[in-house]
Amino acid sequence: MKKQSIFKKFLYSQKVAPYVFISPFVITFVVFFAYSIFSMILMSFQKVAGANTAFIGLENYRVIHNSIFIKSLKNSIFYTIVSCALMIPIPLVLAVMLNSKAMKAKSTFRSILFIPALTSVVVAGVVFRMMFGELEGSFMNQVIGVFGQGPLIWLRKPETVWLVLFFVCLWRWTGVNMMYYLSGLQQIPQDLYESAAIDGASSLQAFWNITIPLLKPTIVYVLTISIFGGMAMFSESYMLFNGNKSPNNVGTTLVGFLYRMAFEQNNLGIGSAVGVIFLLIVLAVNVGQLSLNGTFSRKER
């Protein structure tokens, strides 16, 4: 009984309780993230052959001279830039519209826009692959046929491939980013807009001088996750091309190249090196943009 009371007293201690509550996160972080990162960095300097490993220094990092690696990196950067250019303003405009008092059936439109995020990427990939098929009877070829255009081979030409990928990106993630913006907009006091209206400010002026500055933390968060999501894009491309091999690697991303090296060619050393490069790029870009927008400074610019 005495031991039990000591344990109970220890568990309910105000000093110990916070550590007890955060321990599940700490354990999960250490086991599934920190340890994985450490193992990846270690393997990037090794030649891994089953249970046998040998230290080979920077040999795996020669992959940066690989033409497919360079193309996949360019693809990921291009996809990230364009997807951010689409996924920052468009969901913001939709969120402002849904937050407006004049908007009707808000819940219906919010549900419609958010449903794609709940859809399995496997199902979505199969559906979009059929929609953008090569046959005249495919949905998109029928659509452009109405305007007198011939059937297109959507998933073989770089221009149309990127069009499809960005379309899938917008379809899947617009609702998610819109919900982030909506939660931020609902925290802005309506008194500010009423005061601006009394002072004669237009809707555009109120949006630029009230909404944007007060929504800055949400915009920064959406930008941060969009950068990571853009660089980490893989599932959409994999399902769209029914595998990790797109024509002339037009849809191969950095994560797709990592998957090819590590699992398809069973070269965990090079795959780990690509993973380290990916981590450093994403970290550098996000730290850079967070520094530029004043997140790391004590006083916002």
Buried (B, 14 or more C-beta within 10 A) or exposed (E): EEEEEEEEEEEEEEEEEEEEEEEEEEEEEEEEEEEEEEEBBEBBBBBBEEEEBEEEEEBBBEBEEBEBBEBBBEBBBEBBEBBBEBBBEBBBEBBBEBBEEEEEEBEEBBEEBBEBBEEEBEEBBBBBBEBBBEEEEBEBBEEEEEEEEEBBEBBEBEEBBBBBBBBBBBBBBBBBBBBBBBEBBEEBEEEBBEEBEEEEBEEEEBBEEBBEEBBBEBBBBBBBBBBBBBBBBBBBBBBBBEEBBBEEBBBBBBBBBBBBBBEEEEBBBBBBBBBBBBBEBBEEBBEEBBEEBEBEEEEEE
